[in-house]
């Protein structure tokens, strides 16, 4: 059964601009790698607001956050986000 409702969680931005989806969410909703998701991210320390994009999950359960989305969320041009906590919303597309 694919994702049918909104799911919110907090994740750490990893190297390569990826966010890991928690295993419990993957198991509960049986999210597949071919399902298109509408993803919203918000940096907890930055008050720029939510940024939404469409993505598919890779085989390891990670979602790639586009560089453009991260640059819009950044306060300074050289701000590095790796290791920063993000609030993430997954919605069915």
C-alpha positions in Angstrom: 0.0 0.0 0.0 1.6 3.3 -1.0 1.7 6.4 1.1 -1.9 7.8 1.4 -1.5 10.5 4.1 0.9 13.2 5.3 3.8 12.1 7.5 6.1 14.4 9.4 9.5 13.6 10.9 12.8 15.2 11.7 16.0 14.1 10.0 19.6 15.1 9.7 20.9 16.3 6.3 23.6 13.8 5.3 26.5 14.1 3.0 25.3 14.4 -0.6 22.2 16.4 0.4 20.2 13.3 1.4 17.7 12.8 4.2 17.1 9.3 5.6 13.4 8.3 6.0 12.9 6.4 9.3 12.5 2.7 9.0 9.2 2.7 11.0 7.6 5.0 8.4 9.0 2.9 5.5 7.5 -0.3 7.1 4.2 1.3 8.2 3.3 2.7 4.8 5.3 0.3 2.6 6.8 3.2 0.6 8.3 1.9 -2.6 11.2 3.4 -4.7 8.9 4.0 -7.7 6.4 6.1 -5.8 6.6 9.9 -6.4 6.4 11.9 -3.2 5.8 15.6 -2.5 8.4 16.5 0.0 8.5 19.6 2.2 11.7 20.6 4.2 12.2 23.3 6.7 15.5 24.0 8.5 15.0 24.4 12.2 17.6 27.2 12.6 16.5 29.0 9.5 13.2 30.8 9.4 12.8 30.9 5.6 9.7 28.7 5.7 8.8 25.4 4.0 10.3 24.5 0.6 8.5 21.8 -1.4 9.7 19.6 -4.2 8.9 16.2 -5.8 11.2 13.2 -5.3 11.5 9.5 -5.3 13.2 7.5 -2.6 16.3 5.6 -3.4 16.9 1.9 -2.5 18.5 2.8 0.9 15.4 4.9 2.0 16.9 8.3 1.4 15.6 11.3 -0.4 17.8 13.7 -2.3 17.2 17.4 -1.5 17.9 19.6 -4.5 20.7 22.1 -4.3 18.3 24.9 -5.3 16.1 24.1 -2.4 19.0 24.3 0.0 20.3 27.5 -1.4 16.8 29.1 -1.0 16.8 28.0 2.6 20.3 29.3 3.3 20.7 32.6 5.0 24.2 33.1 3.7 25.6 32.0 0.4 28.4 29.9 2.0 26.3 28.3 4.7 26.8 24.5 4.9 23.8 22.4 5.8 25.4 19.0 6.3 24.5 17.8 9.8 21.7 20.2 10.2 18.3 19.0 11.5 15.5 19.4 9.1 11.7 19.0 9.5 10.4 16.9 6.7 6.8 16.3 5.4 6.1 13.5 3.1 2.8 13.7 1.1 1.4 11.6 -1.7 1.9 13.2 -5.1 
